[in-house]
Amino acid sequence: MIRYIIRRFLMMLPVLLAVSFVVYFLMDLAPGDIVSMMAPQDATEVEIEMMREEMGLHGSLPERYFRYMKNLLKGDLGMSLSMKRPVVDVFFERFPATLKLAFGSIIVAMIISIPLGIAAATHHRSWLDGASMVTAMLGLSMPSFWLGLLLIILFSLKLGWLPSGGSGSFASIILPAITLGAGQAGNLTRITRSSMLEVIRQDYLRTARAKGVSEKKVIYKHALKNALIPIITIFGSTLGNALGGAVAIETVFSWPGVGRLTVSAINNRDMTLATGCIIMFTIFLTLTMLLVDIAYAYVDPRIKAQYSK
């Protein structure tokens, strides 16, 4: 198992390097020179160049990138040019709010998708199966920001039941979590349905029914336990989609997370902050996928056996 973990970790490093370079390169193409914008109007070229050196923005693109990665290995993502604070401090100040929203959306997705997927599988080719799949497709195809605006209009403006933004109370997370979880629920519903359809046809379930075990116990105790194994494999991608989709949702609901912080940094031409946030996002998502792979190897010994030879 140790060899499997080491190999998966080594496979992760090229991905991080490639993504970090692409992000850094694209951010460098952003229009405008933040140093020139921050410098006084009467600043000379020499003074502007000195400011650029103090901010670590001097030299060619490869030089700046390698200097950035060297500092990153030390835990230094530079200083936010707009907030005058270390990027690491600003990121971890906002990251808990984004994680809270992402996990909240996954809980919503699970609450919706697992009952729908089970109902669709146990009533295969019935109207309930069709209705479940239509609901899943609606969740997948509906733009999250549009759904968020509809929920705000209905539950905040019309009914006044829930707040339209902020994070001051538990009620504040309900609408953004539902909005973000709707799309995840569509995908999870389809996967739960297909996994359950495969499991409920197995011989051991027929044997359980022949022994007089109730259908409810057969489905929820025996079938669901094995059907959840494939769902574990997509948990990492589900969390990744939730974190990625949080950028738009945090903006719609004024949620104080990293997504909204990144958008604000780009608008303010604070490329140091924006680059740091995106790279840190990438690191956390890659680590999440690594943990999911390790968990899946524990569940399915066949995966572990591939790397133990």
Number of C-alpha atoms within 10 A of each C-alpha: 14 11 12 18 17 11 12 17 15 11 12 16 12 11 14 15 13 11 15 22 17 12 17 23 15 11 17 17 8 11 8 10 12 17 18 15 11 12 14 11 8 7 11 11 10 9 13 17 16 15 17 17 12 10 15 15 20 14 12 8 13 12 11 16 18 12 14 21 16 13 13 16 9 9 10 16 24 19 20 21 20 16 12 10 13 16 22 19 14 19 22 14 13 17 20 14 18 22 17 13 27 25 17 20 30 23 16 20 25 19 13 20 27 20 15 25 27 26 19 26 24 16 14 14 10 13 11 16 20 14 13 24 20 13 17 24 17 15 22 16 11 13 14 23 21 13 19 22 17 14 19 23 14 14 15 17 14 10 10 12 12 18 20 25 20 14 17 10 9 9 15 17 24 17 24 30 24 24 28 31 30 29 25 26 31 25 19 25 28 22 20 27 26 17 22 24 20 14 20 20 11 11 10 14 18 13 11 15 14 10 9 9 13 11 12 10 13 18 18 13 11 16 23 19 12 16 23 15 15 16 16 16 16 17 16 20 17 24 20 20 17 25 23 18 19 28 20 18 28 25 18 19 22 15 27 19 25 27 27 21 22 21 17 16 21 16 11 14 21 22 22 26 28 26 23 26 24 19 20 18 19 19 17 13 19 20 15 17 20 18 16 18 21 19 13 19 20 13 14 13 11 12 15 20 12 10 15 11 6
